[in-house]
Amino acid sequence: MRNKTWMTSLGLVVCLLGAASCSTDSDSGTDDAGTSEGASAAPGSDNAAESAGPDGAGASEGPDAGAGTAGPDQAAAPDLSDVPDVVAEVNGTEISKDEFTEAYTPTFEQASMQAQTTGQPVDEPTLREQTVEGLISSELLMQASEEHGFEASDEDITAELTELAEGNGMASADEFLAALEQQGMSGEEVNAEVEQIIKVDQLIEQEADVTEPTDEEVRARYDELVAQQGGGDAESGSPAPEIPPFEEVQDQVAEQLASERENEAVQTLVEELRTEGEVTVHLESPDTPE
C-alpha cells in the first residue's frame, strides 16, 4: 500500500483502527507532508514496515479539553484553550481549530503515553508545529489536485478502499467502511476522503519527480542497514537482531527506499506550492517544556 503521508481525517481514523503503519515518532504526515529522516529500520523487523499517518492513536477530547492528570494507562488530554478559531489560512482557505484539534489530539495523547514511560515531558511546541504544517501541506496538495482537474471514478474509489482495508488487516472494503462508521465517519465522508486521496495521488504521480530505485541501490541500502545493525545496542548490551538474507527482504527494502524517495519528492512539491501560494499561520506554540 502506498504511503499516503499527507492524509488528514481519514488517516486519523485509520490510526484509530490500529493500522500497523501509525507512528508518532515518524516525521511523516505532520512534518511538512512527511519527509523521511534518520536511520532506517532493519529489513525484516517490525519497524521496517512503511510509516504512514500524520497522527497516532487516541480519541479526541474536544477543542478545549484541559490537560489533566493521567493514570498509568491513560493519556492526558491537551489544553487547547489558547488555539485560535482559525489556525492557518492557505490561499484564502481557513484551517479551523476543529481541524487542528482532530489532528493534534491523538498525536498528543500517544506522546503523553510515551512520556509516562520515558519521564520526559511532551514537546508540545514541536507537536503543534508539526500538526499545523501537516494540515497546511495537505491543503496545498488538495488545492493543487483540484486545480489540475483530476477525477476519481467509482471503480477507483472501490479499489482504494479495498487497498486501505487490506492494509488494516480487513477482508473487504465493506468491513473497512463498517469499522470507520463505528469511529464516527459516514460512508459519504469516507468516499469523499478517498476521492481526495486518489486525486492527490494523481497529482503526485504527475508533478513529483520520483525515480524508482535500481537493484544496485537496493542492495546498497540493505548493506547499509546490515552495517547499522551489526553492533547491537551498546547501552543495553543486547545483541543485534538477526537480519534475513537479502533475497528474502529485497522487495521490502526496495519499497522502503521508494517510499523515502516519494516522501522527499512530495516535500519538494509542497515547498513549491507554498512558495507560489499564500500561507498564513495564526497558531502560536506554548513555551517549550524544560
Backbone as CSV, one residue per row, in Angstrom:
resi,resn,N_x,N_y,N_z,CA_x,CA_y,CA_z,C_x,C_y,C_z
1,MET,0.840,-1.191,0.000,0.000,0.000,0.000,0.873,1.238,0.000
2,ARG,0.531,2.202,-0.806,1.324,3.416,-0.879,1.249,4.171,0.426
3,ASN,2.313,4.878,0.723,2.419,5.610,1.980,1.853,7.005,1.805
4,LYS,0.570,7.180,2.123,-0.102,8.454,1.896,0.094,9.348,3.117
5,THR,1.265,9.932,3.197,1.638,10.660,4.398,0.911,11.980,4.559
6,TRP,0.246,12.442,3.531,-0.390,13.752,3.599,-1.828,13.667,4.097
7,MET,-2.357,12.476,4.303,-3.769,12.320,4.642,-4.120,13.029,5.939
8,THR,-5.381,13.466,6.026,-5.816,14.181,7.228,-6.788,13.333,8.033
9,SER,-8.083,13.622,7.980,-9.009,12.989,8.913,-9.149,11.493,8.707
10,LEU,-9.164,11.027,7.467,-9.261,9.587,7.258,-8.032,8.891,7.807
11,GLY,-6.877,9.519,7.654,-5.667,8.942,8.212,-5.759,8.809,9.720
12,LEU,-6.427,9.750,10.367,-6.601,9.675,11.813,-7.421,8.457,12.194
13,VAL,-8.514,8.248,11.484,-9.395,7.149,11.835,-8.739,5.813,11.528
14,VAL,-7.963,5.760,10.446,-7.216,4.540,10.151,-6.271,4.219,11.307
15,CYS,-5.636,5.248,11.863,-4.767,5.028,13.020,-5.580,4.519,14.205
16,LEU,-6.772,5.041,14.380,-7.613,4.593,15.481,-7.995,3.131,15.329
17,LEU,-8.037,2.653,14.095,-8.351,1.256,13.860,-7.169,0.353,14.167
18,GLY,-6.011,0.960,14.463,-4.852,0.158,14.840,-3.981,-0.204,13.665
19,ALA,-3.935,0.633,12.624,-3.087,0.343,11.474,-1.642,0.223,11.907
20,ALA,-0.964,-0.799,11.409,0.421,-1.038,11.823,1.342,0.073,11.401
21,SER,0.906,0.897,10.444,1.788,1.931,9.928,1.765,3.211,10.741
22,CYS,0.893,3.337,11.740,0.805,4.570,12.501,2.023,4.723,13.393
23,SER,2.596,5.934,13.424,3.761,6.177,14.268,3.859,7.642,14.557
24,THR,4.077,8.005,15.835,4.204,9.416,16.168,5.632,9.880,16.114
25,ASP,6.644,8.972,16.257,7.979,9.489,16.161,8.476,9.545,14.752
26,SER,7.655,9.124,13.809,7.998,9.340,12.415,7.729,10.786,12.083
27,ASP,8.499,11.358,11.148,8.247,12.723,10.704,7.179,12.762,9.644
28,SER,6.579,11.654,9.310,5.635,11.616,8.253,4.370,12.356,8.628
29,GLY,3.747,12.930,7.585,2.438,13.475,7.701,2.400,14.787,8.357
30,THR,2.720,14.922,9.635,2.641,16.199,10.295,3.850,17.063,10.053
31,ASP,4.890,16.520,9.528,6.088,17.329,9.316,6.254,17.615,7.838
32,ASP,5.506,18.654,7.390,5.608,19.091,6.006,5.442,17.942,5.028
33,ALA,4.319,17.249,5.184,3.918,16.200,4.254,4.794,14.997,4.275
34,GLY,5.595,14.839,5.287,6.226,13.556,5.501,7.563,13.346,4.886
35,THR,8.558,14.103,5.201,9.895,13.760,4.787,10.397,12.654,5.670
36,SER,11.235,11.773,5.146,11.762,10.667,5.916,13.182,10.982,6.320
37,GLU,13.435,10.984,7.649,14.748,11.338,8.135,15.213,10.296,9.124
38,GLY,16.518,10.231,9.350,17.071,9.358,10.349,17.365,7.989,9.800
39,ALA,17.892,7.131,10.653,18.276,5.795,10.239,17.048,4.965,9.944
40,SER,17.163,4.090,8.964,16.068,3.229,8.587,16.059,2.001,9.472
41,ALA,14.887,1.355,9.553,14.771,0.151,10.356,15.391,-1.026,9.623
42,ALA,15.767,-2.013,10.391,16.365,-3.204,9.798,15.340,-3.944,8.960
43,PRO,15.714,-4.440,7.778,14.767,-5.187,6.962,14.357,-6.449,7.675
44,GLY,13.054,-6.758,7.571,12.552,-7.945,8.215,12.090,-7.708,9.636
45,SER,12.381,-6.509,10.197,11.950,-6.202,11.558,10.585,-5.550,11.523
46,ASP,9.928,-5.445,12.685,8.609,-4.828,12.743,8.658,-3.364,12.326
47,ASN,9.794,-2.696,12.604,9.890,-1.269,12.307,10.221,-0.992,10.854
48,ALA,10.458,-2.043,10.073,10.802,-1.824,8.680,9.584,-1.619,7.812
49,ALA,8.391,-1.785,8.381,7.177,-1.556,7.610,7.074,-0.090,7.263
50,GLU,6.271,0.221,6.222,6.149,1.611,5.799,5.539,2.439,6.900
51,SER,6.053,3.664,7.053,5.467,4.581,8.012,4.377,5.358,7.315
52,ALA,3.348,5.736,8.059,2.281,6.499,7.465,1.525,7.225,8.554
53,GLY,0.593,8.061,8.079,-0.317,8.628,9.010,0.259,9.785,9.749
54,PRO,-0.374,10.876,9.745,0.115,12.029,10.454,-0.119,11.972,11.935
55,ASP,-0.859,11.014,12.411,-1.268,11.072,13.789,-1.265,9.705,14.446
56,GLY,-1.200,9.721,15.750,-1.203,8.477,16.497,-2.587,8.080,16.926
57,ALA,-2.704,7.030,17.735,-3.989,6.531,18.160,-4.517,7.328,19.337
58,GLY,-5.840,7.380,19.454,-6.454,8.065,20.585,-7.723,8.742,20.157
59,ALA,-8.591,9.056,21.069,-9.853,9.692,20.755,-9.794,11.150,21.111
60,SER,-10.411,11.985,20.297,-10.401,13.420,20.535,-11.254,13.768,21.738
61,GLU,-10.756,14.687,22.547,-11.483,15.112,23.734,-12.185,16.445,23.531
62,GLY,-12.082,17.016,22.315,-12.717,18.297,22.085,-11.707,19.412,22.047
63,PRO,-12.066,20.540,21.453,-11.097,21.594,21.207,-10.576,22.284,22.448
64,ASP,-11.326,22.278,23.529,-10.879,22.998,24.709,-10.673,22.081,25.899
65,ALA,-10.402,20.806,25.640,-10.186,19.879,26.746,-8.941,20.269,27.508
66,GLY,-9.063,20.332,28.820,-7.919,20.727,29.636,-7.012,19.552,29.893
67,ALA,-5.732,19.820,30.048,-4.787,18.767,30.350,-4.952,18.362,31.802
68,GLY,-5.205,17.066,32.037,-5.422,16.596,33.389,-4.351,15.608,33.788
69,THR,-4.503,15.076,34.994,-3.571,14.076,35.479,-3.992,12.724,34.958
70,ALA,-3.123,12.059,34.225,-3.462,10.789,33.607,-3.002,9.649,34.486
71,GLY,-3.767,8.558,34.464,-3.376,7.353,35.171,-2.278,6.651,34.414
72,PRO,-1.819,5.505,34.945,-0.691,4.807,34.330,-0.973,4.334,32.924
73,ASP,-2.243,4.069,32.596,-2.573,3.599,31.253,-3.484,4.572,30.527
74,GLN,-3.500,5.813,30.962,-4.399,6.800,30.385,-3.611,8.030,29.957
75,ALA,-3.827,8.461,28.728,-3.118,9.624,28.219,-3.804,10.900,28.686
76,ALA,-3.005,11.914,28.978,-3.552,13.218,29.339,-4.156,13.873,28.106
77,ALA,-5.176,14.696,28.311,-5.783,15.441,27.220,-5.064,16.774,27.071
78,PRO,-4.870,17.251,25.855,-4.152,18.512,25.671,-5.001,19.714,26.038
79,ASP,-4.346,20.767,26.479,-5.012,22.043,26.736,-4.898,22.877,25.470
80,LEU,-6.015,23.033,24.770,-6.031,23.776,23.509,-6.836,25.068,23.640
81,SER,-6.942,25.566,24.867,-7.732,26.776,25.092,-7.125,27.996,24.420
82,ASP,-5.813,27.962,24.156,-5.159,29.115,23.536,-5.122,29.018,22.016
83,VAL,-5.694,27.967,21.450,-5.664,27.796,19.995,-6.720,28.697,19.357
84,PRO,-6.356,29.515,18.388,-7.341,30.411,17.760,-8.356,29.645,16.929
85,ASP,-9.487,30.266,16.646,-10.532,29.617,15.855,-10.050,29.280,14.452
86,VAL,-9.137,30.098,13.932,-8.516,29.823,12.630,-7.020,29.698,12.872
87,VAL,-6.489,28.498,12.683,-5.072,28.281,12.989,-4.171,28.656,11.820
88,ALA,-4.730,28.624,10.597,-3.928,28.974,9.422,-4.848,29.267,8.253
89,GLU,-4.302,29.963,7.260,-5.011,30.219,6.004,-4.109,29.823,4.848
90,VAL,-4.676,29.092,3.905,-3.929,28.611,2.749,-4.636,29.090,1.491
91,ASN,-4.058,30.092,0.840,-4.654,30.666,-0.373,-6.123,31.035,-0.150
92,GLY,-6.389,31.609,1.016,-7.742,32.061,1.327,-8.618,31.031,2.006
93,THR,-8.198,29.781,2.048,-8.964,28.728,2.719,-8.517,28.607,4.166
94,GLU,-9.473,28.661,5.089,-9.152,28.618,6.506,-9.016,27.182,7.006
95,ILE,-8.025,26.965,7.864,-7.893,25.708,8.607,-8.365,26.002,10.022
96,SER,-9.430,25.353,10.434,-10.105,25.712,11.677,-9.478,25.050,12.899
97,LYS,-9.874,25.555,14.044,-9.446,24.969,15.315,-9.923,23.529,15.426
98,ASP,-11.137,23.253,14.934,-11.657,21.889,14.993,-10.789,20.937,14.176
99,GLU,-10.364,21.373,12.999,-9.491,20.527,12.178,-8.164,20.281,12.876
100,PHE,-7.627,21.330,13.474,-6.370,21.183,14.202,-6.539,20.226,15.379
101,THR,-7.625,20.381,16.108,-7.874,19.530,17.277,-7.979,18.069,16.876
102,GLU,-8.677,17.807,15.783,-8.850,16.436,15.313,-7.510,15.794,14.983
103,ALA,-6.601,16.582,14.431,-5.287,16.054,14.070,-4.337,16.008,15.257
104,TYR,-4.423,17.007,16.134,-3.431,17.146,17.204,-3.690,16.217,18.385
105,THR,-4.952,16.061,18.758,-5.260,15.346,19.993,-4.731,13.913,20.019
106,PRO,-4.945,13.103,18.969,-4.399,11.736,19.024,-2.876,11.721,19.114
107,THR,-2.235,12.649,18.417,-0.779,12.728,18.469,-0.304,13.056,19.877
108,PHE,-0.957,14.035,20.503,-0.587,14.427,21.868,-0.821,13.283,22.848
109,GLU,-1.947,12.595,22.697,-2.277,11.533,23.640,-1.263,10.393,23.575
110,GLN,-0.851,10.030,22.377,0.138,8.965,22.280,1.493,9.440,22.797
111,ALA,1.857,10.694,22.504,3.110,11.237,23.033,3.067,11.291,24.555
112,SER,1.887,11.600,25.113,1.732,11.643,26.560,1.916,10.259,27.174
113,MET,1.393,9.242,26.511,1.572,7.870,26.992,3.053,7.491,26.980
114,GLN,3.754,7.891,25.915,5.180,7.603,25.823,5.957,8.363,26.899
115,ALA,5.508,9.581,27.207,6.190,10.395,28.212,6.113,9.753,29.598
116,GLN,5.020,9.033,29.858,4.904,8.347,31.143,5.969,7.272,31.286
117,THR,6.393,6.723,30.161,7.420,5.679,30.181,8.818,6.269,30.261
118,THR,9.048,7.337,29.487,10.391,7.914,29.411,10.677,8.917,30.512
119,GLY,9.617,9.497,31.093,9.816,10.529,32.102,10.102,11.895,31.515
120,GLN,10.115,12.002,30.187,10.354,13.283,29.529,9.021,13.961,29.213
121,PRO,8.936,15.290,29.400,7.674,15.977,29.095,7.387,15.979,27.599
122,VAL,6.122,16.093,27.272,5.718,16.162,25.872,6.190,17.484,25.273
123,ASP,6.824,17.416,24.124,7.307,18.614,23.436,6.154,19.215,22.632
124,GLU,5.301,19.940,23.334,4.101,20.475,22.687,4.391,21.463,21.561
125,PRO,5.375,22.360,21.707,5.635,23.271,20.588,5.945,22.539,19.282
126,THR,6.768,21.483,19.380,7.102,20.730,18.178,5.882,20.008,17.633
127,LEU,5.093,19.382,18.508,3.899,18.671,18.067,2.915,19.620,17.392
128,ARG,2.758,20.800,17.978,1.834,21.769,17.380,2.321,22.225,16.005
129,GLU,3.605,22.501,15.925,4.150,22.941,14.646,4.008,21.852,13.586
130,GLN,4.332,20.607,13.953,4.217,19.503,13.001,2.775,19.328,12.550
131,THR,1.838,19.469,13.480,0.431,19.275,13.139,-0.068,20.335,12.176
132,VAL,0.195,21.602,12.487,-0.307,22.659,11.608,0.392,22.626,10.261
133,GLU,1.686,22.276,10.239,2.384,22.192,8.962,1.848,21.035,8.124
134,GLY,1.488,19.938,8.793,0.896,18.819,8.063,-0.447,19.178,7.460
135,LEU,-1.256,19.914,8.199,-2.551,20.354,7.684,-2.378,21.318,6.513
136,ILE,-1.399,22.206,6.616,-1.125,23.135,5.520,-0.676,22.380,4.280
137,SER,0.210,21.413,4.460,0.700,20.624,3.329,-0.437,19.875,2.647
138,SER,-1.306,19.273,3.459,-2.446,18.548,2.900,-3.346,19.476,2.101
139,GLU,-3.597,20.660,2.648,-4.472,21.609,1.958,-3.848,22.085,0.642
140,LEU,-2.547,22.334,0.646,-1.869,22.740,-0.586,-1.990,21.659,-1.661
141,LEU,-1.776,20.414,-1.267,-1.860,19.312,-2.221,-3.283,19.135,-2.738
142,MET,-4.260,19.250,-1.853,-5.650,19.089,-2.280,-6.077,20.209,-3.215
143,GLN,-5.649,21.427,-2.900,-5.992,22.542,-3.783,-5.359,22.355,-5.162
144,ALA,-4.117,21.932,-5.191,-3.436,21.727,-6.470,-4.098,20.622,-7.281
145,SER,-4.536,19.568,-6.603,-5.191,18.471,-7.327,-6.505,18.931,-7.951
146,GLU,-7.216,19.805,-7.249,-8.462,20.349,-7.795,-8.176,21.261,-8.981
147,GLU,-7.141,22.072,-8.882,-6.795,22.985,-9.969,-6.415,22.224,-11.243
148,HIS,-5.800,21.051,-11.076,-5.420,20.246,-12.236,-6.602,19.479,-12.824
149,GLY,-7.729,19.471,-12.138,-8.920,18.823,-12.668,-8.895,17.303,-12.633
150,PHE,-8.154,16.733,-11.692,-8.110,15.274,-11.592,-9.465,14.742,-11.125
151,GLU,-9.780,13.523,-11.554,-11.053,12.909,-11.205,-10.833,11.501,-10.673
152,ALA,-11.801,11.034,-9.891,-11.760,9.671,-9.361,-13.082,8.986,-9.675
153,SER,-13.015,7.860,-10.368,-14.221,7.116,-10.722,-14.674,6.259,-9.544
154,ASP,-15.891,5.726,-9.640,-16.389,4.823,-8.604,-15.487,3.599,-8.487
155,GLU,-14.981,3.133,-9.621,-14.075,1.975,-9.602,-12.774,2.312,-8.879
156,ASP,-12.273,3.532,-9.098,-11.057,3.976,-8.410,-11.275,4.003,-6.897
157,ILE,-12.426,4.518,-6.480,-12.722,4.631,-5.058,-12.832,3.244,-4.422
158,THR,-13.518,2.324,-5.115,-13.653,0.964,-4.589,-12.291,0.295,-4.455
159,ALA,-11.444,0.474,-5.455,-10.108,-0.138,-5.422,-9.276,0.445,-4.283
160,GLU,-9.379,1.747,-4.066,-8.623,2.379,-2.985,-9.121,1.903,-1.623
161,LEU,-10.432,1.781,-1.466,-10.992,1.289,-0.217,-10.534,-0.138,0.062
162,THR,-10.490,-0.948,-0.988,-10.029,-2.324,-0.831,-8.568,-2.352,-0.392
163,GLU,-7.758,-1.466,-0.977,-6.343,-1.394,-0.606,-6.184,-0.952,0.846
164,LEU,-6.955,0.037,1.257,-6.899,0.502,2.639,-7.368,-0.588,3.603
165,ALA,-8.403,-1.338,3.198,-8.888,-2.426,4.037,-7.807,-3.478,4.235
166,GLU,-7.156,-3.864,3.142,-6.096,-4.867,3.235,-4.948,-4.369,4.099
167,GLY,-4.625,-3.075,3.983,-3.555,-2.507,4.779,-3.863,-2.478,6.268
168,ASN,-5.143,-2.587,6.609,-5.551,-2.625,8.006,-6.000,-4.019,8.437
169,GLY,-5.625,-5.013,7.644,-5.894,-6.397,8.028,-7.344,-6.795,7.939
170,MET,-8.097,-6.147,7.071,-9.520,-6.466,6.924,-9.770,-7.168,5.599
171,ALA,-10.845,-7.946,5.571,-11.091,-8.813,4.422,-11.708,-8.087,3.242
172,SER,-12.389,-6.976,3.487,-13.105,-6.324,2.396,-13.274,-4.838,2.669
173,ALA,-13.644,-4.111,1.610,-13.922,-2.682,1.745,-15.138,-2.452,2.639
174,ASP,-16.130,-3.365,2.559,-17.329,-3.223,3.395,-16.971,-3.310,4.877
175,GLU,-16.079,-4.230,5.208,-15.653,-4.359,6.606,-14.914,-3.096,7.057
176,PHE,-14.105,-2.549,6.165,-13.364,-1.324,6.463,-14.330,-0.163,6.681
177,LEU,-15.329,-0.029,5.812,-16.318,1.039,5.945,-17.100,0.903,7.244
178,ALA,-17.455,-0.337,7.598,-18.199,-0.554,8.838,-17.375,-0.129,10.051
179,ALA,-16.076,-0.431,10.021,-15.202,-0.045,11.122,-15.080,1.467,11.217
180,LEU,-14.982,2.136,10.066,-14.889,3.598,10.071,-16.180,4.232,10.575
181,GLU,-17.317,3.626,10.223,-18.592,4.156,10.699,-18.683,4.053,12.216
182,GLN,-18.106,2.996,12.786,-18.074,2.876,14.238,-17.224,3.976,14.875
183,GLN,-16.280,4.514,14.104,-15.434,5.604,14.596,-16.046,6.970,14.304
184,GLY,-17.245,6.985,13.726,-17.951,8.245,13.548,-17.925,8.829,12.156
185,MET,-17.382,8.104,11.170,-17.353,8.613,9.802,-18.433,7.927,8.976
186,SER,-19.242,8.708,8.287,-20.280,8.144,7.425,-19.663,7.643,6.123
187,GLY,-20.414,6.825,5.407,-19.930,6.327,4.125,-19.650,7.445,3.145
188,GLU,-20.510,8.482,3.179,-20.306,9.618,2.271,-19.012,10.350,2.603
189,GLU,-18.730,10.517,3.890,-17.497,11.189,4.296,-16.267,10.390,3.886
190,VAL,-16.353,9.072,4.067,-15.219,8.222,3.689,-14.976,8.298,2.190
191,ASN,-16.038,8.190,1.414,-15.885,8.246,-0.041,-15.290,9.574,-0.497
192,ALA,-15.704,10.666,0.156,-15.156,11.978,-0.194,-13.674,12.049,0.122
193,GLU,-13.286,11.493,1.281,-11.867,11.480,1.660,-11.065,10.635,0.670
194,VAL,-11.591,9.458,0.340,-10.877,8.554,-0.574,-10.764,9.176,-1.958
195,GLU,-11.812,9.854,-2.398,-11.745,10.550,-3.685,-10.607,11.572,-3.686
196,GLN,-10.454,12.278,-2.569,-9.378,13.260,-2.491,-8.014,12.592,-2.462
197,ILE,-7.917,11.453,-1.789,-6.669,10.691,-1.776,-6.253,10.346,-3.199
198,ILE,-7.200,9.868,-3.980,-6.908,9.456,-5.357,-6.456,10.650,-6.190
199,LYS,-7.121,11.769,-6.025,-6.758,12.959,-6.797,-5.356,13.446,-6.452
200,VAL,-5.026,13.439,-5.158,-3.691,13.870,-4.762,-2.643,12.871,-5.241
201,ASP,-2.977,11.586,-5.206,-2.059,10.588,-5.761,-1.769,10.878,-7.232
202,GLN,-2.816,11.247,-7.967,-2.632,11.572,-9.387,-1.740,12.803,-9.552
203,LEU,-1.927,13.778,-8.675,-1.085,14.974,-8.700,0.369,14.606,-8.446
204,ILE,0.601,13.783,-7.434,1.967,13.391,-7.089,2.617,12.629,-8.228
205,GLU,1.866,11.710,-8.830,2.404,10.935,-9.943,2.775,11.821,-11.127
206,GLN,2.000,12.893,-11.336,2.259,13.769,-12.481,3.314,14.825,-12.189
207,GLU,3.291,15.380,-10.986,4.109,16.554,-10.700,5.379,16.260,-9.903
208,ALA,5.351,15.224,-9.058,6.519,14.934,-8.223,7.517,14.091,-9.003
209,ASP,8.772,14.441,-8.875,9.842,13.734,-9.597,10.336,12.577,-8.735
210,VAL,9.752,11.398,-8.959,10.094,10.219,-8.168,10.755,9.185,-9.085
211,THR,11.956,8.776,-8.733,12.660,7.760,-9.515,12.683,6.449,-8.732
212,GLU,12.401,5.360,-9.422,12.421,4.050,-8.779,13.866,3.640,-8.495
213,PRO,14.116,3.047,-7.329,15.484,2.623,-7.012,15.934,1.469,-7.888
214,THR,17.191,1.490,-8.258,17.758,0.404,-9.053,18.109,-0.770,-8.141
215,ASP,18.390,-1.928,-8.742,18.781,-3.094,-7.963,20.055,-2.809,-7.170
216,GLU,20.971,-2.060,-7.781,22.224,-1.727,-7.096,21.962,-0.842,-5.886
217,GLU,21.043,0.098,-6.026,20.725,0.985,-4.909,20.028,0.231,-3.779
218,VAL,19.184,-0.726,-4.142,18.503,-1.530,-3.125,19.516,-2.365,-2.355
219,ARG,20.464,-2.967,-3.088,21.486,-3.765,-2.427,22.347,-2.900,-1.514
220,ALA,22.676,-1.696,-1.971,23.487,-0.788,-1.158,22.750,-0.397,0.115
221,ARG,21.441,-0.172,0.022,20.668,0.168,1.210,20.638,-1.023,2.186
222,TYR,20.477,-2.226,1.660,20.483,-3.416,2.514,21.816,-3.536,3.250
223,ASP,22.909,-3.365,2.517,24.232,-3.456,3.146,24.394,-2.383,4.220
224,GLU,23.847,-1.204,3.961,23.909,-0.118,4.945,23.147,-0.476,6.209
225,LEU,21.957,-1.066,6.032,21.152,-1.455,7.182,21.821,-2.576,7.979
226,VAL,22.435,-3.507,7.277,23.146,-4.589,7.954,24.284,-4.017,8.794
227,ALA,25.011,-3.061,8.232,26.127,-2.445,8.959,25.623,-1.693,10.188
228,GLN,24.477,-1.015,10.058,23.914,-0.275,11.187,23.521,-1.204,12.325
229,GLN,23.019,-2.385,11.981,22.544,-3.315,12.993,23.661,-4.185,13.569
230,GLY,24.825,-4.141,12.962,25.885,-5.075,13.325,26.361,-4.979,14.752
231,GLY,26.300,-3.806,15.349,26.854,-3.637,16.683,25.902,-3.902,17.815
232,GLY,24.622,-4.094,17.503,23.653,-4.288,18.568,23.407,-2.999,19.327
233,ASP,22.826,-3.113,20.507,22.534,-1.959,21.354,23.645,-1.823,22.387
234,ALA,24.499,-0.823,22.188,25.663,-0.663,23.057,25.260,-0.344,24.488
235,GLU,24.167,0.419,24.684,23.772,0.827,26.024,23.217,-0.340,26.837
236,SER,22.353,-1.125,26.208,21.729,-2.221,26.935,22.541,-3.498,26.881
237,GLY,23.476,-3.566,25.933,24.267,-4.773,25.783,23.549,-5.883,25.053
238,SER,22.356,-5.584,24.497,21.604,-6.616,23.791,22.226,-6.869,22.430
239,PRO,22.157,-8.107,21.948,22.742,-8.421,20.644,21.938,-7.813,19.507
240,ALA,22.577,-7.690,18.365,21.888,-7.156,17.194,20.840,-8.147,16.707
241,PRO,19.692,-7.657,16.195,18.681,-8.576,15.682,19.201,-9.303,14.446
242,GLU,18.723,-10.513,14.282,19.130,-11.292,13.116,18.457,-10.727,11.877
243,ILE,19.233,-10.401,10.857,18.706,-9.813,9.637,18.593,-10.899,8.565
244,PRO,17.432,-11.041,7.950,17.256,-12.081,6.933,18.169,-11.842,5.740
245,PRO,18.425,-12.892,4.967,19.228,-12.732,3.747,18.591,-11.736,2.785
246,PHE,19.424,-11.142,1.950,18.968,-10.096,1.029,17.811,-10.572,0.162
247,GLU,17.895,-11.806,-0.323,16.875,-12.320,-1.232,15.496,-12.349,-0.578
248,GLU,15.464,-12.526,0.737,14.178,-12.619,1.426,13.535,-11.253,1.667
249,VAL,14.338,-10.217,1.726,13.799,-8.894,2.069,14.042,-7.863,0.962
250,GLN,14.461,-8.309,-0.189,14.786,-7.379,-1.279,13.599,-6.488,-1.618
251,ASP,12.421,-7.102,-1.759,11.241,-6.314,-2.120,10.890,-5.319,-1.021
252,GLN,11.032,-5.741,0.227,10.717,-4.857,1.353,11.665,-3.669,1.398
253,VAL,12.940,-3.922,1.186,13.923,-2.841,1.178,13.651,-1.887,0.019
254,ALA,13.304,-2.449,-1.135,13.008,-1.614,-2.301,11.804,-0.715,-2.029
255,GLU,10.766,-1.271,-1.384,9.583,-0.472,-1.062,9.923,0.627,-0.065
256,GLN,10.762,0.291,0.902,11.163,1.281,1.901,11.920,2.431,1.244
257,LEU,12.827,2.109,0.364,13.622,3.131,-0.321,12.744,3.960,-1.245
258,ALA,11.829,3.300,-1.958,10.926,4.024,-2.845,10.013,4.961,-2.061
259,SER,9.564,4.511,-0.882,8.705,5.347,-0.045,9.448,6.593,0.425
260,GLU,10.712,6.426,0.809,11.511,7.570,1.231,11.654,8.575,0.091
261,ARG,11.881,8.069,-1.112,12.054,8.975,-2.257,10.761,9.698,-2.587
262,GLU,9.639,8.987,-2.464,8.365,9.642,-2.734,8.103,10.730,-1.700
263,ASN,8.402,10.434,-0.439,8.218,11.445,0.603,9.043,12.691,0.318
264,GLU,10.276,12.491,-0.098,11.142,13.623,-0.417,10.593,14.423,-1.594
265,ALA,10.081,13.698,-2.607,9.531,14.373,-3.778,8.270,15.153,-3.421
266,VAL,7.430,14.573,-2.568,6.217,15.264,-2.131,6.581,16.501,-1.325
267,GLN,7.590,16.368,-0.469,8.044,17.527,0.297,8.487,18.659,-0.626
268,THR,9.227,18.323,-1.650,9.679,19.336,-2.610,8.491,19.981,-3.308
269,LEU,7.514,19.159,-3.707,6.314,19.681,-4.366,5.563,20.625,-3.441
270,VAL,5.421,20.246,-2.170,4.720,21.097,-1.204,5.449,22.427,-1.041
271,GLU,6.758,22.387,-0.969,7.530,23.622,-0.823,7.315,24.541,-2.017
272,GLU,7.247,23.954,-3.214,6.988,24.758,-4.412,5.600,25.380,-4.365
273,LEU,4.611,24.583,-3.971,3.241,25.095,-3.889,3.135,26.199,-2.837
274,ARG,3.866,26.035,-1.759,3.819,27.040,-0.692,4.483,28.334,-1.147
275,THR,5.575,28.217,-1.872,6.259,29.404,-2.377,5.372,30.172,-3.358
276,GLU,4.650,29.429,-4.187,3.784,30.055,-5.188,2.495,30.593,-4.583
277,GLY,2.085,30.044,-3.438,0.820,30.429,-2.832,0.988,31.436,-1.709
278,GLU,-0.058,31.553,-0.916,-0.068,32.479,0.221,-0.524,31.721,1.458
279,VAL,0.370,31.545,2.399,0.089,30.781,3.622,0.344,31.668,4.835
280,THR,-0.638,31.722,5.721,-0.506,32.484,6.961,-0.826,31.560,8.132
281,VAL,0.057,31.512,9.114,-0.149,30.693,10.306,-0.494,31.611,11.473
282,HIS,-1.623,31.333,12.123,-2.066,32.148,13.256,-1.788,31.476,14.597
283,LEU,-1.386,30.225,14.558,-1.176,29.469,15.797,0.167,29.811,16.419
284,GLU,0.137,30.115,17.707,1.369,30.331,18.454,1.591,29.153,19.374
285,SER,2.840,28.639,19.407,3.140,27.481,20.227,3.392,27.894,21.670
286,PRO,3.035,27.010,22.619,3.354,27.291,24.029,4.849,27.176,24.251
287,ASP,5.262,27.576,25.443,6.690,27.500,25.758,7.161,26.068,25.737
288,THR,8.413,25.866,25.291,8.990,24.536,25.276,9.221,24.054,26.697
289,PRO,8.800,22.796,27.012,8.994,22.305,28.374,10.463,22.125,28.700
290,GLU,10.821,22.330,29.968,12.204,22.182,30.371,12.446,20.791,30.939
